[in-house]
């Protein structure tokens, strides 16, 4: 797998693109060599302390930033400076670039359909199911369901059993704010401790259920509320990774103007900024109750394409092509409990 490229699909064009994987050779050494030779050293390298130190070297120091000027760094990463809310000239470190704010209300439009479920991130998405009979079933590949939510969280384990999921992988060049994928009332928020494994496809394939082993923040939203999206309970699991030191909770109903932590009882609007990964690549996992969300047909079709060289396809033995999606773009539609659309019509 060391020489295998990793490709993904551009959603709007259908074009197959090759990803330039950040620190791919180093990740290969850690997850193929060090992991097999020394579990102690491997454990130390994927610890919170080591991850924080690596993040500092890569994102805060001149040594970790080859390009000194903000505009030059943005160009190298393929970022449109016109999207940035703050002056691009002030983005003079890698950390500032990766923690940039954007004019999402202009450059990341959201569908008007109240039943639309939207992407929480600028990310590459994979879709799946916990139902064994589903064509989207992938047993214990990206996460262990019970471990992901916490073995003691019986209420949520029952609620999301046999449900569907979406895994969204952020790459280091992406906009690193996560947004709320649905509207509804927050009914639970909790964190689970863990490691800081890389989200690089090579590492994900080499590890067993890595996303449920990393430190993560879980928010459960009840969307069957007045003004809600109407797709039942939704769990948003934000997963830290190598060189991601923290998840900053900063929900704001209007742009970035009034940041606050998510707390039970708070009603959240769809598409609003919720949190910030700081910084690096990381992952968001969305869990939906069985029969309450219908994934977008174009995403399902693209995921099964055979003309894409994906490390996930190679490692898991099934067609798994990631699709690049924009934050606040539609990824699914709410389904009411009776199987009809949110307002009773069949969709």
Secondary structure, DSSP 8 states (H G I E B T S, - for coil): -TT---EEEETTT--EEE---TTHHHHHIIIIIIHHH-HHHHHHHTSHHHHHHHHHHHHTSSTT-S--SHHHHHHHHT--GGGBSS-GGG--SHHHHHT--B-HHHHS---S-TTEEE-SSSEEEEEEES-TTSTTB-TTSS--HHHHH-TT-HHHHHHHTT-EEEEEEE-TTS--EEE-SS-EEEEEEEEE--B----SHHHHHHSSSGGGTB-EEEEEEE--STTS--S-EEEEEEE--TT--EEEEEEESSTTTT-B---TT-EE-TT-EEEEEESS-EEEEEEE-TTSEEE-HHHHHHHT-SSS--HHHHHHTS----EEE-TTSEEEEE--TTSS-TTS---
